[in-house]
Amino acid sequence: GAVVSQHPSWVICKSGTSVKIECRSLDFQATTMFWYRQFPKQSLMLMATSNEGSKATYEQGVEKDKFLINHASLTLSTLTVTSAHPEDSSFYICSARDHRLAKNIQYFGAGTRLSVL
Amino acid sequence: AQTVTQSQPEMSVQEAETVTLSCTYDTSESDYYLFWYKQPPSRQMILVIRQEAYKQQNATENRFSVNFQKAAKSFSLKISDSQRGDAAMYFCAYRTTSGSRLTFGEGTQLTVNP
């Protein structure tokens, strides 16, 4: 099946620093990628929809200046958590939509655990 | 707005037995997609099964099958011959045919007992 690579899998950073998370579709082109946040034992919360070559669409309540999304190519989207604080500590997951044929399925990265000290 | 509800926060099953996970949804659309995703302890989301609403036949993938009741807006997942590797959080999800975003349920934590 289609593979989505997410890197890094775990990052620890100091409060006030910025962290970049990469999401790559390895064997298909993804015009649309998604960024989710997940708290322990909870469901996935959509943060934003990333569209190649255009600005991301953020969900209500998500600070776009805090969570910068760039989708510069058909296989890469990045999420930058700017000036991270302990409350930003969470599990972040990306997904990419495979538009090929009639599949139209979202495939997920393995997630990134962010710990802000 | 579409909503997805999983009323069972936790379920358990004995190895080799069968378990059914419930999911209901609310939508005014006539055509859409429904999914079951599995999230094991590794937290990697894995697609288990997919159902297209216009298809009356229930989807099946090996030991996994669904009971899709469109009028009742119900989409349950049946796992037969449960194995230890089936232990995971299971999420039901909905997507319109024209849209791109998934709407997830709250999840059901499945434990498989030896």
Boltz contact constraints between the chains, C-beta under 6 A:
constraints:
  - contact:
      token1: [A, 32]
      token2: [B, 100]
      max_distance: 6.0
  - contact:
      token1: [A, 43]
      token2: [B, 104]
      max_distance: 6.0
  - contact:
      token1: [A, 43]
      token2: [B, 106]
      max_distance: 6.0
  - contact:
      token1: [A, 43]
      token2: [B, 107]
      max_distance: 6.0
  - contact:
      token1: [A, 44]
      token2: [B, 104]
      max_distance: 6.0
  - contact:
      token1: [A, 97]
      token2: [B, 100]
      max_distance: 6.0
  - contact:
      token1: [A, 108]
      token2: [B, 45]
      max_distance: 6.0
  - contact:
      token1: [A, 110]
      token2: [B, 44]
      max_distance: 6.0
  - contact:
      token1: [A, 111]
      token2: [B, 43]
      max_distance: 6.0
